[in-house]
Amino acid sequence: MKSKDIRIDFYRGSGPGGQHRNTSETGVRITHVTTGLVAIATESRSRRLNLQRAMARLEAKLADYNRPSRSVRLPSKPTRASIKRRLDRKKQQSEKKRSRQRIKP
């Protein structure tokens, strides 16, 4: 990943953490400019740890983004045995229905 492809923003993380967290910009937002993917980390009060976490998340998102999509599965031809079973069932069903019909005088 090239440095010109990403934009790193630091901001004040919200939530618990006291005065140190409220006064220092430890939240990290990394944006991959070419794809528009964004990774955020604000868990730690350390900017360095948040930067590492956000970078790892962005790399995971990019890996998922670049993974090729699965192609659509083409249906296979039915086997001879399955065709024979299907025709046998149809024959049994037709004989059952034929036996239920009225006898014509």
Secondary structure, DSSP 4 states (H G I P E B T S, - for coil): --GGGEEEEEEPPPSSSHHHHHHS--EEEEEETTT--EEEE-SSS-HHHHHHHHHHHHHHHHHHHHSPPPPPPPPPPPPHHHHHHHHHHHHHHHHHHHHHSPPP-
